Structure formats: structure tokens, C-alpha cells
Amino acid sequence: MGTPKYLQIKTALLEELESGKFEYGDKFYSNTELIDRFVASSITVIHAVNDLVSEGLLVRYQGKGTFVSRSRKKRSVLLSENEVFTGKDGVETVRVVALERREGDRRSDDVVARLGLADYEAYYDIERVRAFDGAAYQMHVSHIPARYIRPDVEPGYYESIYQRFKGDFGLHLSREASSEVLRVLKGAPARVAELLGLSADDPCIYKTHLTTLEGDQVAEYTEMYKRWDYFEIQIDEQRR
């Protein structure tokens, strides 16, 4: 059985997009041009173009036509979250400000769902504050299933959670599957604002991080709050 016509058209158009023939924002072919070029029905052409639109390569504007997308969706990029004090003289410190066991009705339904815990399972909240030269700039609230936390140690033992997973369980969380979501908050929660020295009007960077072990077992769900003036993202797109 041969390749469907719409896939043949999609493949041909994708090759043109990847060849550098078009720049971001350029107007793309009209449906009429594609129908004539490929001797295909309008339904077939629209199917092919719709696929490229859904993949983020093309974008349609009502009454204007189809254009090459400026989106980086499904394009190879290097994304780096830079530390704005890199290269500056100073000392970075980490301080554990809270270590609490959550069980029963003291658990958050959202955290329980993200960690994939059963009704009877507990987890720990570990709050840490990072500072540079004594100025607090970032707060982590890590939610860890109780099976990974030692109850017989001082809170400071968990200054580095990744080191604890490595030393206590032989797990390298930095090598495991993870996902992150980042957004800007109009104002930080009261406790975060207090610890980071933010006013009610200051924006705050908020990021969630979920690490999943083999077998879909969640090892950590972390909420990170960062001062806006310590935040910088660098995006480098690869040569095509």
C-alpha cells in the first residue's frame, strides 16, 4: 500500500521548510498554489498543511494566509537558566529552614496526586533557601515521599537533596526523567516574600520540577521561587 497523498505533500513541504528556503515570518504557499502544484484535492492539501500547523512549523492568520512560524516548537535549541552572579566574587550558601512530615489531613491533595501516593502514604516538605553573599535569592520547597527521608537526622542533612539520594539510595536524580514548568507570579506567597525580601508588588519566578524514576515512581516534586532580579534565560538555536 502506497504512502497517502497528504503525507507525500507534507514530506515535500517539510523538506523545503528545513532547507532554508523560507525565513521565519515568510508567507507560505496558498492552498490554490499547492492544489495546482501537487494535482491534489483541497481536502488533501489542507490535511497536509494542518499537520504542519499543529506541529508549530506554520501558522495561519485569518484573511492574510499561511506563514512560516516564528515558534521554536519542535526545533533544536539549547536552553540555559543563567545565574546572574556567575563570575562574581562571593559565597553561595544553602540553608534548610524547615523539614516537616505530612500525613493524614496535613497532606496537600495536589502534592499527593503529583507524587502518586496512596491514601496511607506520607511525604516530607523540605524548605531550603539559597543565598549569595548573604542575600537570599531562591527558595525551594521539595516534596519527597517519606520512604526516601531519614527521620533520625538534623534538617541540615538535606541541604543537597540530590546528594542524599545518591549517598543513601544510589540514585542519581540528575540522570532521571524530569519535567519542568516555569511561569512568572505577580506576587510571591507571603512566606516566600518574607524569606527572599520581596515586596507585595515584586514579581517572582515560579518553577515546578518533577523527577520520575524507572517504573514511573516519582522521587520528588519541587516548587522553586526565585527573585526576578536573579533570573535570566538564554536560548541558543542550533544551525539548521
C-alpha positions as CSV (number, residue, x, y, z in Angstrom):
1,M,0.0,0.0,0.0
2,G,1.5,3.4,-1.1
3,T,2.1,6.5,1.1
4,P,-1.1,8.6,1.4
5,K,-1.1,11.7,-0.8
6,Y,-1.3,14.1,2.1
7,L,1.8,12.6,3.6
8,Q,3.7,12.9,0.3
9,I,2.8,16.6,0.2
10,K,3.6,17.1,3.9
11,T,7.0,15.5,3.4
12,A,7.8,17.6,0.4
13,L,6.8,20.8,2.2
14,L,8.8,19.9,5.3
15,E,11.9,19.4,3.2
16,E,11.5,22.9,1.8
17,L,11.0,24.3,5.3
18,E,14.1,22.6,6.6
19,S,16.2,23.5,3.6
20,G,16.3,27.2,4.5
21,K,14.2,28.3,1.5
22,F,11.9,30.2,3.9
23,E,12.7,32.6,6.7
24,Y,10.7,32.9,9.9
25,G,7.6,35.0,9.2
26,D,7.7,34.5,5.4
27,K,4.4,33.9,3.7
28,F,3.9,30.3,2.7
29,Y,2.1,28.8,-0.3
30,S,-1.6,29.3,-0.7
31,N,-3.9,26.3,-0.9
32,T,-4.6,27.1,-4.5
33,E,-0.9,27.0,-5.3
34,L,-0.5,23.7,-3.6
35,I,-3.5,22.2,-5.3
36,D,-2.1,23.1,-8.7
37,R,1.5,22.0,-7.8
38,F,0.6,18.6,-6.4
39,V,-2.5,18.0,-8.5
40,A,-4.4,17.2,-5.4
41,S,-7.8,17.9,-3.9
42,S,-8.3,20.8,-1.5
43,I,-9.1,18.3,1.3
44,T,-5.7,16.6,0.8
45,V,-3.7,19.8,0.7
46,I,-5.5,21.2,3.8
47,H,-4.7,17.9,5.7
48,A,-1.0,18.3,4.9
49,V,-0.9,21.9,5.8
50,N,-2.9,21.4,9.0
51,D,-0.3,18.8,10.2
52,L,2.5,21.4,9.7
53,V,0.4,24.0,11.6
54,S,-0.2,21.6,14.5
55,E,3.5,20.8,14.7
56,G,4.3,24.5,15.1
57,L,6.0,25.0,11.7
58,L,3.3,27.1,10.1
59,V,0.8,29.5,11.4
60,R,-2.5,30.8,9.9
61,Y,-3.8,34.3,10.1
62,Q,-7.4,34.9,9.2
63,G,-7.7,36.8,6.0
64,K,-4.0,37.0,5.5
65,G,-2.9,33.5,4.7
66,T,-0.3,30.9,6.0
67,F,3.1,32.0,7.2
68,V,6.3,30.3,8.4
69,S,6.1,30.2,12.2
70,R,8.5,32.1,14.5
71,S,7.8,29.5,17.1
72,R,10.6,27.2,18.3
73,K,8.3,24.3,18.8
74,K,10.0,21.0,17.8
75,R,13.2,22.8,16.9
76,S,16.6,22.0,18.4
77,V,17.5,24.7,20.9
78,L,19.8,24.9,23.9
79,L,18.0,26.4,26.9
80,S,20.1,27.7,29.8
81,E,19.0,29.3,33.1
82,N,21.9,31.5,33.9
83,E,23.0,32.5,37.4
84,V,23.4,36.3,37.1
85,F,26.2,36.3,39.7
86,T,28.4,33.8,37.8
87,G,31.9,35.0,37.7
88,K,31.4,37.5,40.6
89,D,33.3,37.2,43.9
90,G,31.2,35.9,46.7
91,V,29.9,32.8,48.5
92,E,26.8,30.9,47.8
93,T,25.1,29.1,50.7
94,V,22.1,26.8,51.2
95,R,20.1,26.7,54.4
96,V,17.3,24.3,55.4
97,V,14.6,26.3,57.1
98,A,12.0,23.6,57.6
99,L,11.7,19.8,57.4
100,E,8.1,18.6,58.1
101,R,6.4,15.3,57.8
102,R,3.0,15.4,56.1
103,E,0.4,12.7,56.7
104,G,-3.3,12.3,57.0
105,D,-5.2,15.5,56.6
106,R,-2.0,17.5,56.7
107,R,-1.2,16.4,53.2
108,S,-1.9,18.5,50.1
109,D,-4.2,16.8,47.6
110,D,-2.2,18.3,44.8
111,V,1.1,17.1,46.1
112,V,-0.3,13.6,46.8
113,A,-1.5,13.4,43.2
114,R,1.8,14.6,41.7
115,L,3.8,12.1,43.9
116,G,1.4,9.3,43.1
117,L,1.0,8.4,46.7
118,A,-1.6,6.0,48.2
119,D,-4.1,7.3,50.9
120,Y,-1.9,6.0,53.7
121,E,1.4,7.2,52.4
122,A,3.2,10.3,53.9
123,Y,5.7,12.7,52.4
124,Y,8.1,15.4,53.7
125,D,8.3,19.1,52.9
126,I,11.8,20.4,52.8
127,E,12.2,24.1,52.6
128,R,15.6,25.5,51.6
129,V,16.9,29.0,50.9
130,R,19.8,29.8,48.7
131,A,21.8,33.0,49.2
132,F,24.7,34.7,47.5
133,D,26.9,36.8,49.8
134,G,24.2,36.6,52.4
135,A,21.4,37.9,50.1
136,A,18.6,35.3,49.8
137,Y,17.6,34.9,46.1
138,Q,15.9,31.5,45.8
139,M,13.6,29.2,47.8
140,H,13.0,25.5,47.2
141,V,10.0,23.6,48.6
142,S,10.7,19.9,47.9
143,H,8.0,17.3,48.5
144,I,9.6,13.9,48.9
145,P,7.9,10.6,49.6
146,A,8.6,9.5,53.2
147,R,10.3,6.3,52.1
148,Y,13.2,8.5,50.9
149,I,13.7,10.6,54.0
150,R,15.6,9.6,57.1
151,P,13.7,10.7,60.3
152,D,16.8,10.4,62.5
153,V,18.9,13.2,61.1
154,E,19.0,17.0,61.5
155,P,17.3,19.2,58.8
156,G,20.7,20.4,57.6
157,Y,21.4,16.8,56.3
158,Y,19.2,17.8,53.4
159,E,21.0,20.9,52.2
160,S,21.6,18.9,49.0
161,I,18.7,16.5,48.2
162,Y,20.4,15.1,45.1
163,Q,23.5,14.2,47.2
164,R,21.2,12.5,49.8
165,F,19.5,10.4,47.1
166,K,22.9,9.5,45.7
167,G,24.5,8.7,49.1
168,D,21.5,7.0,50.7
169,F,20.0,5.2,47.8
170,G,22.5,5.2,44.9
171,L,20.1,7.2,42.8
172,H,21.3,10.0,40.5
173,L,18.3,12.2,40.1
174,S,20.0,14.4,37.6
175,R,20.1,11.5,35.2
176,E,16.4,10.5,35.6
177,A,13.5,11.7,33.6
178,S,12.1,15.0,34.7
179,S,9.8,17.8,33.6
180,E,9.6,21.5,34.5
181,V,7.1,24.2,34.1
182,L,8.1,27.9,34.6
183,R,6.0,31.0,34.9
184,V,6.0,34.5,36.5
185,L,3.9,35.2,39.5
186,K,2.5,38.7,40.0
187,G,3.4,38.4,43.7
188,A,5.1,35.8,45.8
189,P,3.3,33.8,48.7
190,A,3.8,35.6,52.0
191,R,6.4,33.2,53.4
192,V,8.4,33.3,50.2
193,A,8.3,37.1,50.1
194,E,9.5,37.2,53.7
195,L,12.4,34.9,53.2
196,L,13.5,36.4,49.9
197,G,12.9,40.0,50.9
198,L,10.3,40.7,48.2
199,S,7.6,43.3,48.4
200,A,3.9,42.7,47.6
201,D,4.4,44.3,44.2
202,D,7.5,42.4,43.2
203,P,7.2,39.7,40.5
204,C,8.5,36.3,41.3
205,I,9.8,33.4,39.2
206,Y,8.0,30.2,39.9
207,K,9.1,26.8,38.6
208,T,7.9,23.3,39.3
209,H,10.2,20.3,38.8
210,L,9.1,16.6,38.8
211,T,11.6,13.8,38.7
212,T,10.4,10.3,37.8
213,L,12.3,7.1,38.3
214,E,12.2,3.9,36.2
215,G,8.8,2.3,36.7
216,D,7.1,5.7,36.8
217,Q,7.8,6.1,40.5
218,V,8.1,9.8,41.5
219,A,11.1,10.7,43.6
220,E,10.5,14.4,44.1
221,Y,8.2,17.3,43.3
222,T,9.8,20.6,43.9
223,E,8.4,24.1,43.8
224,M,11.1,26.8,43.3
225,Y,10.6,30.5,43.9
226,K,13.3,32.9,42.6
227,R,13.8,36.7,42.8
228,W,13.1,38.3,39.5
229,D,16.4,40.2,39.5
230,Y,18.4,37.0,39.8
231,F,16.6,35.3,36.8
232,E,17.9,35.1,33.2
233,I,17.1,32.6,30.5
234,Q,19.4,32.1,27.4
235,I,18.1,30.3,24.3
236,D,20.6,29.3,21.6
237,E,19.1,27.8,18.4
238,Q,21.1,25.2,16.5
239,R,22.2,25.8,13.0
240,R,19.7,24.2,10.5
